[in-house]
Amino acid sequence: MGKKTKVEIVFLLALIALAPCCSKFDRSKIKMPKFNFVTSENIHSIAYADAQHVWISGNYGTICFSSDGGKTWKKQHSGIKDLLLGSIRFVNSSEGWAAGVGGTIIHTTDGGKTWAPQHSGTEKDLLDLFFLDSRNGWAIGEFGTVIHTDNGGTTWSAQHEPQDKIYNNIFFTDNRTGWIVGEFGTILHTEDGGATWQPQECRDLAPAASETDWEKPLPALYGIYFENRDRGWIVGMDGVILKTADAGKTWSKVVSGTDKPLYSLMVRGAKGWAIGNKGVYLMSSDGGTTWQVKEDAIKTKFWLRKVAFCGEMHGLVVGARGTIARSDDGGAHWDIISGFTYDMAEFGLADF
């Protein structure tokens, strides 16, 4: 064998130095983050009965219940295995309803320990329902579906002619006065308990276009909330927030600070909260007059579907992949108690 060159010797020394890296990988030495899940399913709705009793609903018939204001949760057996329950509502700590895909409506009188199906009279997907008391309720959904009950859901009947529109959210301030929002900027209002519905409009939503432009549809509206009979808000596509102070006779656009879709909003006193796609979260400190985007308050980039508060201090936000966030300080800070968060030092998952 010939004499080794200086270059060869250096190369051999380098291989020896790297040799330990070729040893068997020890996965046990990797520190794994702690994932907490109440459920891994997408969550779409929240129902407070009072400050302690609260329910959530979502994909695959998921219903979970908390008796301590959302700190801990237990799964309930809804009797639904393969359908989305997109909306849940309770009128007290015992009686509630949930609605979902295929005209599904289920009812409980024992706080969700048992659920029984009700005959909705429709096979259309139901996206939201609303009850103010144990007898009068409404449910809405695809193809302009609006159904009503005056006997707690024993029977349901249609209140609206079919439309080629999706109705997303419904809200009543009393058993006669209510609103529906949906696709193409739809706002409907009733003053007779839903027997008749009249359109309302926001002229600020009309796109500015020349005669040669293609006609652009109005943005979809996803959530509506009224503080009282006169003062209300709507959220929707493109970061839209609308406000009225005269029961919807006039609606005006409010600057939101985001162009992401907003799905849910609530105002309590001076405080207001709105949530939407990509983990976007907005707050108001002047009763919904102005809004500010609060980056990193809820540490997720998944979509957030529903925000609800009991009083001005205690609130919950739910969303994709089992996300549940809880606040005890009026929404200034949030703890994610279920789901993923990008606040994971182990992996630096800044894009979760």
N, C-alpha and C positions, 0 to 999 in steps of 0.2 A: 504494500500500500504506500502510495506516495506521501510526501510531507503535506500536512493540512495547511491551507492558507489562513491568513489572519481573518479574512471574511468568513470562512467556514467555521472557525472557532467561535466567532461572535454569534453566528446563527445557531450553533449548537447550545451555547449558553442561554440564548433567548428561549429556545424550546424547553430547556430544563426549568427556567423560571416560570413558564406558562403551564407546566405540567399539572400543578394542583387544580387549575381551572377545568381540566378535563375529567376531574373526579365526579362521582355520581352526585346529581343535584339533590340537595336536602330541602324539600318543600316545607318541612316542619319549622324551619328557621324563618320563614316568611310570616310577618305579622299581618293577619287578616283583619279587615274592619268589621265592626259589629253591625249587622243588619237587623233592624227590628221591624217586624211586619205583623200588623193586626190581620191583614189580608194582602195577598199579592195582586188582587184584581183591581181594575180601574174602579174608582169610586166617583159617583155622580151627584149624590144628594145628601143633605143633612136635615134632620128634624129635631129641634129642641122642643120638649114639653115644658121644661123648666130648667133652672140652672144646673141641675144634677142629671136629669134624665134626657138622653140624647141618642139618636139612631142615625146610621148611615146606610146607604144602599148603593149597589153597583152591578158589575158584570156577574153573569152566571148565578143570578138570584141571591147575590150576597146581601145580607143584612147583619149589621153588628150593633151592639147596644152597650152604652156606658151608663153607670149609675153614679159616677163621680165627676161629671162634667167633662168627660173626654180623656181623663188620665189613663184609665184602663178600659179594655173592651172585651166583650164576649160575643162570639158568633151565635146567631139565632137561625133556626131552621125555617126557611121561608116556604119550603115546598116547591121552589123553583130551582131547577138545576142547570138549564142551558140558555136562559134568557136574561137580557139586561133589565134591571129595575132602575130606571133613570130618575125616579122621583119618589120621595117618601114624605109623609106628613102625619103629625100627631096633634090631636086637639087637647090631650091631657096625658098623664103618665100611663094610662091604660089603653086608650083607643087611638088607632092609627091605620093608615092605608099606604100602600106602595103600588106604583104603576110602572108599566114597561112595554116591551116589545109584544106585538101580536094582540094588542087589546088587553093585556094582562092587568088585572087589579086584584090585590089581595088585602085582607082586612084582619085586624087583631083587636081583641077587647081585653087582653091580659098582658099588655106591655110587650108583646112580641114573643111571648113563650110559645104561642101557637098562632098560625096564620091560616086563613081560609080564603079560597078564591071567590070572587064575585063575578057575576055575568055582566060585562060592560056593554054588550050589544054591538061591539065592533071588533074587527080583526086588525085594524090599523095600529101602527106603533104609537103608543102614548108616551109623550116626552115630559109632561109635567102634570101635576094635579094640585088642587088647592082646597082646603077645608078651613072654615072659620069656626064651625061648631060640629057637633056629632051627627047632624042631619044633612046639611047643605054642602055639596061639594061639586067640583068641576074637574074634568081632565081634558087635555088637548094633545094634538100630535100631528101626524102627517096627513096630507090631503085635506087640510082645513078641518080636521076632526075637533069637534067640541061636544062633550057629553056632560050631562048634569044629573045629580041625584038630590032628592029632597027627603030621603029616608035612610041616610047613612050608607047608601050603596046597595041596598036590597034590590033596587032597580035603577038602571041608568037609561037616559034617553038623549037623543041627539038634539042639539040646540042650534045647529048651523048647517047650511048647505055645504056639500063637499066643494073644496077649492083645490087648485093645483098649487098649493103652498104648504110649507111646513110651519106649524105654530110651535114655538119653542118654550114660552114661559107665560104664566098666568098669575095675576095678583088681584085680590079683592080687598077693599078697605072695610066693607060691610057686605051683607048678603045681597045687596042690590047693585053695588057700585064696583066695577072691575075693569081690568084691561088685559089684553093679549098682545104679545109681540111675536114676530116671526120673520120669514124670508121676505126679501125685496122691500125692506123698510116698513113692513106691515105693523100698524098700531090700530087695535080695535078697542072700543069702549062700550060698556053697557051701563045703563042706569035702572034696569028692570030685572036684575038677576040673571041676565044672559038670554032672556026671551028674544031680545033684538040686540044686534051689535052694529055700531056705527064706526066708520073709519076716522082716524085722526092722522095728522101729518106733521112732519117737521120740514119746513121749507129749506132749512140749512143743509139738509141731506141731499137736495136736488143737485146733481153734478152740473158744473158749468161746462157747456158744450156748444160748439158752433153748429150750424145747420148741416155741415158736411161730416160731422163726427157720427160714429155709430152710437146709438142710444145705449147708455150704460145703466144697468139695474141698480136700484138703491141697495145699500148694504144690508145684509141679514142682521136682525136684532135678536139677541140671545137671552137677555135678562131684564127684569123690570122690578122696581121696588117703590112703594109709596110709604112715606112717613105718616101721612094723614090723607084726608080726602083730596087735598089740593096739591101738596108737594110730592113730586115723584121724579124718578130717574130711570133711564134706559141705557143699557150697554150693548155693544155689538161689534161687528167687523171693523177692521181698520182703526181700532182704538176709539170707536165712537162712544161718547157719553152725551146723552140728551137730558134736559131738565125742564120741568114744568112747575109753575106756581099757581096754575088755575085749572087743575084737574084735567090737563091735556088739551084744553082749547088752543093753547099755543105751546109748542115745544121749541127749545133753542139748543144749539150745539155748544158743549162746554169743552175747553181745551183739556185733553187728557195727558199729553206728554208722551204718548206711545202710539205706534201704528199697529200693534199686535191685537188680535181679536180679544175682546173682553167678554167673559161669559156670565159673570155674577157680580152683584153689587148690593150693598146694604148701607143705610145711614141711620145712626142712632144719636140724637142730640147734635152736638158739635162734631162728632166723629163720623167718618165714612170710610168704606173699604171696597175695593174692586179688584178682581183677579181675572187671569186669562191664560193665553197661550204662552209657552216657553217660560213658565214660572213668573210672569209679570204680576206685580202687586202695586196697587196705588192706594194712597190714603188722602183723606180730606180732614182738615182741622177746623173748617168753617161751615159745617153742615152741608157739604156737598156742593158748595159754590165754586171752589177751586180744588184741583187734584194734583198730587205730586207722585211721581214714580219713586218707589223705595227699593233701591237695588240692595240685594243681599239680605233683605229682611226675612224672606222665606228662601232658604238655600236649596233651591231645586230649579232645574230647567225643564222639567216635565210640565204638561199642561195642568192647570188648576181649574176645577169645574164649578165649585160652589164655596161661597163664604157665608157664614152665619154667626151672629152674635146673640147672646142672651144678656141683655143689658149693654152697657158701653165698655165693659172691661173684658169679659170672658167670651172668646170666640174660637171657631174652628174653620179650617180650610181643608178641602179634600180634592184629590185629583188622580192622575194617572199612576198605575203600578202601585197601588196601595198607599198613596201619599195621604197622610193625615198630619196637619200642623196645628198647634194649639197656642193660644196667647192668653195671658192673664193680666196684661197691662194695656188693654185697649188697642192692640195691634201694633204697638211699637216694636215688640220682639216676638219671635215665634220659635217654638221648639218642634222639630219634626219627630213625632213619636212613632211614626210608621212610614216605611218606604226608604228610598235612596235620598242622599243629600250630597252635594258636591263639597261639603265641608268635611272632607276626609283627608287628614294629613298623611295617611299611609300611602295613598296613591295620587293625591293631588288631582282628584277628578273634577277639575274646574269646569268641564263641559257636560256634566251629568244633566 
